[in-house]
């Protein structure tokens, strides 16, 4: 027995080190600080037990995200925990006792983002001398329903007293594409470019979403009725 106790005492430091080594490392960086969701952040939302509603979404320049069942939700300026509580309340109307997990990845200030009516929206590495036309070309060009006269650049900058402010710069891409390169502005790291949808295309989409299913149902009913005549 004494031999066993001596053996155990000798190996306690080793066992202690092993137990600490198996513990998962705590996340570093800003996880222990207050963080407020910003435009361009990537938000991973897990909904249990209804995983079909889980999404990884990007916070749009207007501070919103789109989620199934819930539609557009304003998240700009919320802490991840506050967004989690908000989503639990909203999803509770559709899912019994939902368990929501929210993870936020901060938008990297070394990149630029382009969203909206663009063929390949997403994040791109910022290069010295990069201009808005360079980014549009890298993203595959403007979409078919792009409102080219009202492209917006969202840019953050700090005032002399250290306060961070957001500036919105409007670009007439129609003129740039016609050869007026005065509007081909240089981009700064961290810029978010948003290409809005034309008003006509928005109306067309609404009509398609609301009337196409009805028209399809009517055609189906007529087809069935004719089949039994």
SELUM-347150 format. One record per residue (C-alpha): residue in three letters; residue number from 0; x, y, z. Coordinates in pm, 1 decimal. Layout:
REM residues N
<res = ALA | n = NUM | x = X | y = Y | z = Z>
...
REM end
This chain:
REM residues 229
<res = UNK | n = 0 | x = 0.0 | y = 0.0 | z = 0.0>
<res = UNK | n = 1 | x = 283.4 | y = 237.9 | z = 92.5>
<res = UNK | n = 2 | x = 455.2 | y = 154.0 | z = -235.8>
<res = UNK | n = 3 | x = 134.1 | y = 238.6 | z = -428.3>
<res = UNK | n = 4 | x = 92.7 | y = 572.3 | z = -244.0>
<res = UNK | n = 5 | x = 454.7 | y = 662.7 | z = -312.3>
<res = UNK | n = 6 | x = 404.6 | y = 577.7 | z = -679.9>
<res = UNK | n = 7 | x = 84.7 | y = 788.7 | z = -692.1>
<res = UNK | n = 8 | x = 247.1 | y = 1088.4 | z = -522.5>
<res = UNK | n = 9 | x = 538.7 | y = 1074.9 | z = -765.2>
<res = UNK | n = 10 | x = 308.6 | y = 1085.6 | z = -1066.8>
<res = UNK | n = 11 | x = 59.0 | y = 1347.8 | z = -942.1>
<res = UNK | n = 12 | x = 247.4 | y = 1636.9 | z = -1108.5>
<res = UNK | n = 13 | x = 247.6 | y = 1445.2 | z = -1438.2>
<res = UNK | n = 14 | x = -123.8 | y = 1367.9 | z = -1412.3>
<res = UNK | n = 15 | x = -193.8 | y = 1731.6 | z = -1330.5>
<res = UNK | n = 16 | x = -9.5 | y = 1847.0 | z = -1643.4>
<res = UNK | n = 17 | x = -199.1 | y = 1596.6 | z = -1856.4>
<res = UNK | n = 18 | x = -536.1 | y = 1718.0 | z = -1728.8>
<res = UNK | n = 19 | x = -448.3 | y = 2079.6 | z = -1806.7>
<res = UNK | n = 20 | x = -323.8 | y = 1984.7 | z = -2151.2>
<res = UNK | n = 21 | x = -656.5 | y = 1824.2 | z = -2233.4>
<res = UNK | n = 22 | x = -855.8 | y = 2133.0 | z = -2144.1>
<res = UNK | n = 23 | x = -956.3 | y = 2334.0 | z = -2452.0>
<res = UNK | n = 24 | x = -776.6 | y = 2664.3 | z = -2486.4>
<res = UNK | n = 25 | x = -991.2 | y = 2969.1 | z = -2429.0>
<res = UNK | n = 26 | x = -1036.1 | y = 3184.3 | z = -2736.8>
<res = UNK | n = 27 | x = -796.4 | y = 3473.0 | z = -2747.9>
<res = UNK | n = 28 | x = -842.3 | y = 3831.6 | z = -2857.8>
<res = UNK | n = 29 | x = -1167.5 | y = 4020.4 | z = -2816.9>
<res = UNK | n = 30 | x = -1381.6 | y = 3730.1 | z = -2693.7>
<res = UNK | n = 31 | x = -1353.7 | y = 3853.5 | z = -2335.7>
<res = UNK | n = 32 | x = -1435.8 | y = 4214.7 | z = -2433.3>
<res = UNK | n = 33 | x = -1761.5 | y = 4380.5 | z = -2527.0>
<res = UNK | n = 34 | x = -1808.9 | y = 4362.9 | z = -2903.8>
<res = UNK | n = 35 | x = -2080.7 | y = 4528.2 | z = -3106.1>
<res = UNK | n = 36 | x = -2184.0 | y = 4384.0 | z = -3441.1>
<res = UNK | n = 37 | x = -2082.4 | y = 4596.6 | z = -3739.8>
<res = UNK | n = 38 | x = -2159.8 | y = 4600.4 | z = -4111.1>
<res = UNK | n = 39 | x = -1955.4 | y = 4340.5 | z = -4296.8>
<res = UNK | n = 40 | x = -1933.3 | y = 4103.1 | z = -3999.4>
<res = UNK | n = 41 | x = -2011.2 | y = 3737.7 | z = -4067.6>
<res = UNK | n = 42 | x = -2268.8 | y = 3596.7 | z = -3825.0>
<res = UNK | n = 43 | x = -2309.3 | y = 3222.0 | z = -3788.6>
<res = UNK | n = 44 | x = -2649.4 | y = 3137.5 | z = -3642.2>
<res = UNK | n = 45 | x = -2730.8 | y = 2782.9 | z = -3533.4>
<res = UNK | n = 46 | x = -3094.9 | y = 2694.8 | z = -3459.3>
<res = UNK | n = 47 | x = -3163.6 | y = 2371.3 | z = -3270.1>
<res = UNK | n = 48 | x = -3364.0 | y = 2153.2 | z = -3316.4>
<res = UNK | n = 49 | x = -3463.5 | y = 2321.2 | z = -3646.3>
<res = UNK | n = 50 | x = -3125.6 | y = 2313.9 | z = -3821.4>
<res = UNK | n = 51 | x = -3289.3 | y = 2397.8 | z = -4154.9>
<res = UNK | n = 52 | x = -3315.1 | y = 2755.9 | z = -4030.0>
<res = UNK | n = 53 | x = -2946.5 | y = 2781.0 | z = -3940.2>
<res = UNK | n = 54 | x = -2754.3 | y = 3027.7 | z = -4153.8>
<res = UNK | n = 55 | x = -2421.7 | y = 3202.8 | z = -4198.9>
<res = UNK | n = 56 | x = -2506.0 | y = 3557.0 | z = -4299.5>
<res = UNK | n = 57 | x = -2324.1 | y = 3882.4 | z = -4365.9>
<res = UNK | n = 58 | x = -2437.0 | y = 4202.3 | z = -4198.0>
<res = UNK | n = 59 | x = -2545.2 | y = 4433.7 | z = -4479.6>
<res = UNK | n = 60 | x = -2439.5 | y = 4798.8 | z = -4496.4>
<res = UNK | n = 61 | x = -2778.2 | y = 4901.6 | z = -4356.6>
<res = UNK | n = 62 | x = -2708.2 | y = 4687.5 | z = -4048.3>
<res = UNK | n = 63 | x = -2952.9 | y = 4408.6 | z = -4125.9>
<res = UNK | n = 64 | x = -2939.6 | y = 4034.0 | z = -4185.7>
<res = UNK | n = 65 | x = -3192.0 | y = 3810.1 | z = -4361.5>
<res = UNK | n = 66 | x = -3316.0 | y = 3492.8 | z = -4194.4>
<res = UNK | n = 67 | x = -3580.9 | y = 3236.9 | z = -4294.4>
<res = UNK | n = 68 | x = -3920.8 | y = 3293.5 | z = -4130.0>
<res = UNK | n = 69 | x = -3800.1 | y = 3616.4 | z = -3969.4>
<res = UNK | n = 70 | x = -3704.8 | y = 3818.4 | z = -4276.4>
<res = UNK | n = 71 | x = -3491.1 | y = 4129.7 | z = -4227.7>
<res = UNK | n = 72 | x = -3357.2 | y = 4193.1 | z = -3876.7>
<res = UNK | n = 73 | x = -3160.8 | y = 4497.3 | z = -3758.5>
<res = UNK | n = 74 | x = -2847.6 | y = 4374.6 | z = -3577.8>
<res = UNK | n = 75 | x = -2609.0 | y = 4669.4 | z = -3610.5>
<res = UNK | n = 76 | x = -2473.1 | y = 4771.2 | z = -3270.9>
<res = UNK | n = 77 | x = -2598.6 | y = 4462.0 | z = -3087.3>
<res = UNK | n = 78 | x = -2375.7 | y = 4242.6 | z = -2876.3>
<res = UNK | n = 79 | x = -2378.0 | y = 3874.5 | z = -2983.3>
<res = UNK | n = 80 | x = -2554.0 | y = 3780.7 | z = -2658.1>
<res = UNK | n = 81 | x = -2823.5 | y = 4040.8 | z = -2723.4>
<res = UNK | n = 82 | x = -2875.9 | y = 3906.1 | z = -3075.1>
<res = UNK | n = 83 | x = -2900.5 | y = 3554.7 | z = -2933.3>
<res = UNK | n = 84 | x = -3176.8 | y = 3662.1 | z = -2692.1>
<res = UNK | n = 85 | x = -3358.8 | y = 3847.5 | z = -2969.3>
<res = UNK | n = 86 | x = -3350.8 | y = 3543.3 | z = -3199.4>
<res = UNK | n = 87 | x = -3473.7 | y = 3310.3 | z = -2923.9>
<res = UNK | n = 88 | x = -3775.1 | y = 3538.1 | z = -2875.3>
<res = UNK | n = 89 | x = -3848.8 | y = 3560.6 | z = -3248.6>
<res = UNK | n = 90 | x = -3793.7 | y = 3193.0 | z = -3333.4>
<res = UNK | n = 91 | x = -4008.5 | y = 3086.4 | z = -3034.4>
<res = UNK | n = 92 | x = -4312.0 | y = 3181.2 | z = -3243.6>
<res = UNK | n = 93 | x = -4224.6 | y = 2905.1 | z = -3491.3>
<res = UNK | n = 94 | x = -3998.8 | y = 2657.1 | z = -3307.8>
<res = UNK | n = 95 | x = -4065.8 | y = 2493.6 | z = -2973.1>
<res = UNK | n = 96 | x = -3797.5 | y = 2583.3 | z = -2717.4>
<res = UNK | n = 97 | x = -3532.7 | y = 2692.9 | z = -2971.6>
<res = UNK | n = 98 | x = -3167.2 | y = 2676.5 | z = -2873.5>
<res = UNK | n = 99 | x = -2979.0 | y = 2953.5 | z = -3055.6>
<res = UNK | n = 100 | x = -2603.0 | y = 2985.9 | z = -3088.0>
<res = UNK | n = 101 | x = -2452.0 | y = 3303.5 | z = -3234.5>
<res = UNK | n = 102 | x = -2089.8 | y = 3335.0 | z = -3344.0>
<res = UNK | n = 103 | x = -1956.9 | y = 3656.1 | z = -3498.3>
<res = UNK | n = 104 | x = -1646.4 | y = 3690.3 | z = -3713.7>
<res = UNK | n = 105 | x = -1530.0 | y = 4050.4 | z = -3736.7>
<res = UNK | n = 106 | x = -1488.9 | y = 4203.4 | z = -4080.8>
<res = UNK | n = 107 | x = -1114.3 | y = 4221.6 | z = -4147.6>
<res = UNK | n = 108 | x = -989.5 | y = 4575.8 | z = -4201.8>
<res = UNK | n = 109 | x = -730.3 | y = 4445.1 | z = -4450.4>
<res = UNK | n = 110 | x = -1005.5 | y = 4350.6 | z = -4695.5>
<res = UNK | n = 111 | x = -1286.4 | y = 4519.9 | z = -4884.7>
<res = UNK | n = 112 | x = -1636.0 | y = 4385.8 | z = -4934.7>
<res = UNK | n = 113 | x = -1881.9 | y = 4426.5 | z = -5219.0>
<res = UNK | n = 114 | x = -2248.2 | y = 4332.4 | z = -5181.3>
<res = UNK | n = 115 | x = -2582.1 | y = 4364.4 | z = -5353.0>
<res = UNK | n = 116 | x = -2629.7 | y = 4348.2 | z = -5729.9>
<res = UNK | n = 117 | x = -2292.0 | y = 4202.7 | z = -5820.3>
<res = UNK | n = 118 | x = -2217.4 | y = 3867.2 | z = -5983.0>
<res = UNK | n = 119 | x = -1972.2 | y = 3746.0 | z = -5715.3>
<res = UNK | n = 120 | x = -2040.9 | y = 3936.1 | z = -5391.5>
<res = UNK | n = 121 | x = -1801.2 | y = 3878.8 | z = -5106.0>
<res = UNK | n = 122 | x = -1467.9 | y = 3978.3 | z = -4958.5>
<res = UNK | n = 123 | x = -1156.3 | y = 4068.9 | z = -5152.9>
<res = UNK | n = 124 | x = -803.2 | y = 4150.6 | z = -5045.1>
<res = UNK | n = 125 | x = -731.1 | y = 4521.4 | z = -5056.6>
<res = UNK | n = 126 | x = -438.5 | y = 4622.8 | z = -5276.6>
<res = UNK | n = 127 | x = -253.7 | y = 4952.2 | z = -5283.5>
<res = UNK | n = 128 | x = -406.0 | y = 5176.2 | z = -5548.0>
<res = UNK | n = 129 | x = -718.3 | y = 4962.1 | z = -5575.5>
<res = UNK | n = 130 | x = -1014.8 | y = 5149.2 | z = -5724.5>
<res = UNK | n = 131 | x = -1383.9 | y = 5073.3 | z = -5727.6>
<res = UNK | n = 132 | x = -1378.2 | y = 4963.7 | z = -6092.3>
<res = UNK | n = 133 | x = -1099.1 | y = 4715.7 | z = -6009.3>
<res = UNK | n = 134 | x = -1315.3 | y = 4562.8 | z = -5737.7>
<res = UNK | n = 135 | x = -1624.5 | y = 4546.1 | z = -5959.2>
<res = UNK | n = 136 | x = -1418.2 | y = 4366.7 | z = -6224.9>
<res = UNK | n = 137 | x = -1274.5 | y = 4123.4 | z = -5968.7>
<res = UNK | n = 138 | x = -1628.8 | y = 4049.4 | z = -5848.5>
<res = UNK | n = 139 | x = -1745.2 | y = 3952.4 | z = -6197.7>
<res = UNK | n = 140 | x = -1916.8 | y = 4275.8 | z = -6292.3>
<res = UNK | n = 141 | x = -2244.8 | y = 4438.9 | z = -6197.4>
<res = UNK | n = 142 | x = -2567.3 | y = 4239.1 | z = -6183.7>
<res = UNK | n = 143 | x = -2843.7 | y = 4272.9 | z = -6440.7>
<res = UNK | n = 144 | x = -3060.5 | y = 4478.4 | z = -6204.1>
<res = UNK | n = 145 | x = -2791.0 | y = 4704.2 | z = -6057.9>
<res = UNK | n = 146 | x = -2880.0 | y = 5064.2 | z = -5981.6>
<res = UNK | n = 147 | x = -2552.0 | y = 5196.6 | z = -6122.6>
<res = UNK | n = 148 | x = -2614.1 | y = 5563.5 | z = -6043.1>
<res = UNK | n = 149 | x = -2635.7 | y = 5513.7 | z = -5667.5>
<res = UNK | n = 150 | x = -2353.1 | y = 5279.5 | z = -5567.4>
<res = UNK | n = 151 | x = -2247.7 | y = 5344.8 | z = -5208.1>
<res = UNK | n = 152 | x = -1913.5 | y = 5313.3 | z = -5031.1>
<res = UNK | n = 153 | x = -1934.7 | y = 5273.2 | z = -4653.1>
<res = UNK | n = 154 | x = -1609.5 | y = 5387.6 | z = -4494.8>
<res = UNK | n = 155 | x = -1509.2 | y = 5411.2 | z = -4130.6>
<res = UNK | n = 156 | x = -1258.3 | y = 5665.1 | z = -4008.1>
<res = UNK | n = 157 | x = -1146.5 | y = 5809.8 | z = -3677.6>
<res = UNK | n = 158 | x = -1183.7 | y = 6173.3 | z = -3585.2>
<res = UNK | n = 159 | x = -887.4 | y = 6359.9 | z = -3427.7>
<res = UNK | n = 160 | x = -1034.0 | y = 6289.1 | z = -3082.4>
<res = UNK | n = 161 | x = -1038.5 | y = 5913.2 | z = -3155.6>
<res = UNK | n = 162 | x = -1411.5 | y = 5868.5 | z = -3220.0>
<res = UNK | n = 163 | x = -1493.1 | y = 5622.8 | z = -3498.9>
<res = UNK | n = 164 | x = -1742.5 | y = 5751.7 | z = -3752.8>
<res = UNK | n = 165 | x = -1894.4 | y = 5607.4 | z = -4069.6>
<res = UNK | n = 166 | x = -1896.4 | y = 5797.9 | z = -4395.1>
<res = UNK | n = 167 | x = -2115.9 | y = 5716.5 | z = -4695.1>
<res = UNK | n = 168 | x = -1978.7 | y = 5805.5 | z = -5037.9>
<res = UNK | n = 169 | x = -2204.2 | y = 5788.1 | z = -5343.0>
<res = UNK | n = 170 | x = -2058.4 | y = 5679.9 | z = -5676.6>
<res = UNK | n = 171 | x = -2220.4 | y = 5709.4 | z = -6018.8>
<res = UNK | n = 172 | x = -2089.4 | y = 5387.6 | z = -6173.5>
<res = UNK | n = 173 | x = -2290.0 | y = 5454.6 | z = -6490.6>
<res = UNK | n = 174 | x = -2059.1 | y = 5746.9 | z = -6566.2>
<res = UNK | n = 175 | x = -1748.5 | y = 5547.9 | z = -6476.8>
<res = UNK | n = 176 | x = -1851.4 | y = 5267.4 | z = -6712.2>
<res = UNK | n = 177 | x = -1909.1 | y = 5529.0 | z = -6984.5>
<res = UNK | n = 178 | x = -1548.5 | y = 5645.1 | z = -6951.3>
<res = UNK | n = 179 | x = -1570.8 | y = 5924.8 | z = -6692.1>
<res = UNK | n = 180 | x = -1298.0 | y = 5798.3 | z = -6460.0>
<res = UNK | n = 181 | x = -1320.6 | y = 6094.9 | z = -6222.7>
<res = UNK | n = 182 | x = -1572.2 | y = 5885.7 | z = -6029.5>
<res = UNK | n = 183 | x = -1346.2 | y = 5579.8 | z = -6021.7>
<res = UNK | n = 184 | x = -1257.8 | y = 5637.5 | z = -5657.8>
<res = UNK | n = 185 | x = -968.1 | y = 5477.1 | z = -5474.8>
<res = UNK | n = 186 | x = -1071.5 | y = 5230.6 | z = -5205.9>
<res = UNK | n = 187 | x = -944.6 | y = 5212.4 | z = -4850.9>
<res = UNK | n = 188 | x = -893.7 | y = 4891.1 | z = -4655.3>
<res = UNK | n = 189 | x = -1215.2 | y = 4808.6 | z = -4471.6>
<res = UNK | n = 190 | x = -1446.8 | y = 4972.7 | z = -4725.3>
<res = UNK | n = 191 | x = -1784.1 | y = 4810.0 | z = -4792.4>
<res = UNK | n = 192 | x = -1936.9 | y = 4871.5 | z = -5134.9>
<res = UNK | n = 193 | x = -2309.0 | y = 4823.9 | z = -5181.9>
<res = UNK | n = 194 | x = -2474.6 | y = 4805.2 | z = -5524.8>
<res = UNK | n = 195 | x = -2850.9 | y = 4854.4 | z = -5482.4>
<res = UNK | n = 196 | x = -3124.5 | y = 4696.3 | z = -5691.1>
<res = UNK | n = 197 | x = -3321.5 | y = 4909.4 | z = -5935.2>
<res = UNK | n = 198 | x = -3675.0 | y = 4999.1 | z = -5827.0>
<res = UNK | n = 199 | x = -3821.2 | y = 4828.4 | z = -6133.8>
<res = UNK | n = 200 | x = -3646.1 | y = 4500.7 | z = -6054.2>
<res = UNK | n = 201 | x = -3769.0 | y = 4518.6 | z = -5694.3>
<res = UNK | n = 202 | x = -4127.2 | y = 4551.7 | z = -5821.0>
<res = UNK | n = 203 | x = -4075.8 | y = 4265.0 | z = -6065.8>
<res = UNK | n = 204 | x = -3942.4 | y = 4044.2 | z = -5787.8>
<res = UNK | n = 205 | x = -4244.9 | y = 4123.1 | z = -5567.9>
<res = UNK | n = 206 | x = -4482.6 | y = 4038.6 | z = -5851.7>
<res = UNK | n = 207 | x = -4297.6 | y = 3714.8 | z = -5923.5>
<res = UNK | n = 208 | x = -4298.1 | y = 3612.4 | z = -5556.8>
<res = UNK | n = 209 | x = -4668.1 | y = 3682.9 | z = -5504.9>
<res = UNK | n = 210 | x = -4838.4 | y = 3616.2 | z = -5836.3>
<res = UNK | n = 211 | x = -4635.3 | y = 3336.0 | z = -5993.5>
<res = UNK | n = 212 | x = -4750.4 | y = 3073.9 | z = -5735.3>
<res = UNK | n = 213 | x = -5113.6 | y = 3183.3 | z = -5785.1>
<res = UNK | n = 214 | x = -5084.7 | y = 3167.7 | z = -6162.7>
<res = UNK | n = 215 | x = -4923.0 | y = 2824.7 | z = -6140.9>
<res = UNK | n = 216 | x = -5206.9 | y = 2697.8 | z = -5919.6>
<res = UNK | n = 217 | x = -5472.2 | y = 2832.0 | z = -6158.7>
<res = UNK | n = 218 | x = -5303.9 | y = 2666.4 | z = -6458.9>
<res = UNK | n = 219 | x = -5279.0 | y = 2338.7 | z = -6265.5>
<res = UNK | n = 220 | x = -5651.0 | y = 2352.6 | z = -6175.2>
<res = UNK | n = 221 | x = -5748.6 | y = 2421.2 | z = -6538.0>
<res = UNK | n = 222 | x = -5530.8 | y = 2131.8 | z = -6656.3>
<res = UNK | n = 223 | x = -5689.6 | y = 1891.9 | z = -6405.4>
<res = UNK | n = 224 | x = -6037.9 | y = 2014.0 | z = -6494.2>
<res = UNK | n = 225 | x = -5975.1 | y = 1959.4 | z = -6865.3>
<res = UNK | n = 226 | x = -5838.5 | y = 1611.6 | z = -6798.9>
<res = UNK | n = 227 | x = -6171.2 | y = 1500.8 | z = -6649.3>
<res = UNK | n = 228 | x = -6389.1 | y = 1642.2 | z = -6928.9>
REM end
